[in-house]
Amino acid sequence: MKRIIWGLSLLAAATLWAQETVPTPEDRTGVYLTPTPSVLSKWGMTVVPWDAWFKNNSMVTDKTDYVHFFWNAQDFKTNFEVKDKKLRLEEAALELVARLYPADSKADTVKVDIVYVLERDNYGQPKWDSLQQVAHFEFLKSKVPKPAKLKRDLSAASLEKILSKVEIY
């Protein structure tokens, strides 16, 4: 009798979990296609809400030889469509690494890809063929300034010393 009740409770729990995690077709329509943009009136390393920008929009993979950072900046696109786009993207890459670098990683080489995910599937996952490359950076983690120094705006010359490869698309 206990086995039957236990089995039924597992079945009920699995059913509830499935209902909570898989959205119904009504919930899926248009939810992921129109992100709410976050526009800043003033730009600065201390003004930008980096943690909110990176949450749920970034992926970090430790490849042992290097650490790869992948950030979907689609929701913040308007902040990068400005005259000093390159500088803003470089600052974003440094902040991404400073905030999300895995504590247990031994790799010093860092690769950062910033993209715009233009479309998502019905479950909210990126459609990989809809990615628009924005920037690619490579540098050594050991060259990134400590977080206290990142709090102030960096000059273009100091960024050139840190970044070994910069590609803006």
C-alpha positions as CSV (number, residue, x, y, z in Angstrom):
1,M,0.0,0.0,0.0
2,K,2.9,2.4,0.9
3,R,4.5,1.6,-2.5
4,I,1.3,2.5,-4.4
5,I,0.9,5.8,-2.5
6,W,4.7,6.6,-2.9
7,G,4.4,5.8,-6.6
8,L,1.3,8.0,-7.0
9,S,3.0,10.8,-5.2
10,L,6.1,10.6,-7.5
11,L,3.8,10.6,-10.5
12,A,1.9,13.6,-9.2
13,A,5.2,15.4,-8.5
14,A,6.5,14.6,-12.0
15,T,3.3,15.9,-13.5
16,L,3.5,19.1,-11.5
17,W,7.1,19.6,-12.5
18,A,6.4,19.1,-16.1
19,Q,3.5,21.5,-16.0
20,E,5.6,24.1,-14.3
21,T,8.7,23.9,-16.5
22,V,7.1,23.4,-20.0
23,P,5.1,26.4,-21.1
24,T,1.9,25.9,-22.8
25,P,1.5,27.1,-26.4
26,E,-0.5,30.1,-25.2
27,D,2.4,31.1,-23.0
28,R,5.0,30.8,-25.8
29,T,3.6,33.2,-28.3
30,G,5.9,36.2,-28.7
31,V,7.4,36.0,-25.2
32,Y,11.0,35.7,-26.3
33,L,10.9,37.6,-29.6
34,T,10.7,41.1,-28.2
35,P,13.1,41.8,-25.4
36,T,12.7,44.9,-23.3
37,P,15.6,47.2,-24.0
38,S,17.6,48.7,-21.2
39,V,18.7,52.2,-22.2
40,L,21.2,54.2,-20.1
41,S,21.0,58.0,-20.1
42,K,24.7,58.2,-18.9
43,W,27.5,55.7,-19.5
44,G,30.2,54.9,-16.9
45,M,31.8,51.8,-15.4
46,T,30.0,52.5,-12.1
47,V,26.7,53.5,-13.7
48,V,26.1,50.4,-15.8
49,P,24.1,47.7,-13.9
50,W,26.6,44.9,-15.0
51,D,25.2,42.2,-12.8
52,A,21.7,42.6,-14.1
53,W,23.0,42.8,-17.7
54,F,25.0,39.6,-17.4
55,K,22.4,37.6,-15.5
56,N,20.6,35.0,-17.7
57,N,22.4,36.5,-20.8
58,S,25.9,35.0,-20.4
59,M,27.6,31.6,-20.6
60,V,31.0,30.8,-19.2
61,T,32.9,27.6,-20.3
62,D,36.2,26.6,-18.9
63,K,38.1,24.8,-21.8
64,T,41.2,24.2,-19.7
65,D,43.5,26.1,-22.2
66,Y,41.2,29.1,-22.0
67,V,38.0,30.4,-20.5
68,H,35.3,31.3,-23.0
69,F,32.7,33.9,-22.3
70,F,29.6,34.3,-24.4
71,W,27.3,37.2,-23.8
72,N,24.0,38.0,-25.5
73,A,23.8,41.8,-25.5
74,Q,20.6,42.0,-27.5
75,D,18.6,43.6,-24.7
76,F,21.2,46.3,-24.3
77,K,21.9,46.9,-28.0
78,T,20.9,50.6,-27.9
79,N,23.7,51.3,-25.4
80,F,26.3,50.0,-27.9
81,E,25.0,51.7,-31.1
82,V,26.9,54.9,-30.3
83,K,30.0,56.7,-31.5
84,D,32.3,55.1,-28.8
85,K,30.9,51.6,-29.4
86,K,34.4,50.0,-29.4
87,L,35.3,51.4,-26.0
88,R,31.9,50.4,-24.5
89,L,32.3,46.8,-25.8
90,E,35.8,46.6,-24.4
91,E,34.7,47.7,-21.0
92,A,31.8,45.3,-21.1
93,A,34.2,42.4,-21.9
94,L,36.5,43.3,-19.0
95,E,33.5,43.6,-16.6
96,L,32.2,40.2,-17.8
97,V,35.5,38.5,-17.1
98,A,36.0,40.4,-13.8
99,R,32.6,39.4,-12.5
100,L,32.1,35.9,-13.9
101,Y,35.6,34.3,-14.1
102,P,35.4,30.8,-12.5
103,A,37.3,30.7,-9.2
104,D,38.6,27.2,-9.9
105,S,39.9,27.9,-13.4
106,K,43.7,27.7,-14.0
107,A,43.6,29.1,-17.5
108,D,45.0,32.6,-18.0
109,T,43.8,33.1,-21.6
110,V,40.3,34.5,-22.0
111,K,38.1,34.7,-25.1
112,V,35.0,36.8,-25.1
113,D,32.3,36.8,-27.7
114,I,29.5,39.4,-27.6
115,V,26.5,38.6,-29.8
116,Y,23.0,39.7,-30.5
117,V,20.5,36.7,-30.3
118,L,17.9,37.9,-32.9
119,E,15.5,34.9,-32.5
120,R,14.6,32.4,-29.9
121,D,12.7,29.1,-30.1
122,N,9.5,28.3,-28.3
123,Y,11.4,27.4,-25.2
124,G,13.4,30.6,-25.0
125,Q,16.7,29.0,-26.3
126,P,18.7,31.0,-28.9
127,K,18.3,30.0,-32.5
128,W,22.0,29.6,-33.3
129,D,21.6,30.5,-36.9
130,S,20.2,33.9,-35.9
131,L,23.2,35.1,-34.0
132,Q,24.7,38.4,-35.0
133,Q,28.3,38.7,-34.0
134,V,29.1,42.0,-32.3
135,A,32.7,41.6,-31.0
136,H,35.4,39.1,-30.2
137,F,38.2,39.8,-27.6
138,E,41.1,37.7,-26.5
139,F,43.4,38.7,-23.6
140,L,45.2,37.3,-20.5
141,K,43.3,37.3,-17.2
142,S,46.5,38.3,-15.4
143,K,46.5,41.7,-17.3
144,V,42.9,42.6,-16.2
145,P,43.0,45.3,-13.5
146,K,41.7,44.5,-10.1
147,P,38.0,45.3,-9.6
148,A,38.8,48.5,-7.7
149,K,40.6,49.9,-10.7
150,L,37.8,48.8,-13.1
151,K,35.5,51.1,-11.1
152,R,36.9,54.1,-12.8
153,D,36.7,54.6,-16.6
154,L,39.7,53.2,-18.4
155,S,41.5,55.0,-21.2
156,A,41.8,53.7,-24.7
157,A,45.6,53.3,-24.3
158,S,45.2,51.2,-21.2
159,L,42.7,49.0,-22.9
160,E,45.1,48.4,-25.8
161,K,47.7,47.1,-23.3
162,I,45.2,44.6,-21.9
163,L,43.5,43.3,-25.0
164,S,45.6,41.2,-27.3
165,K,42.9,40.6,-30.0
166,V,40.0,42.9,-30.8
167,E,37.4,42.3,-33.5
168,I,34.4,44.6,-33.8
169,Y,31.8,43.5,-36.4
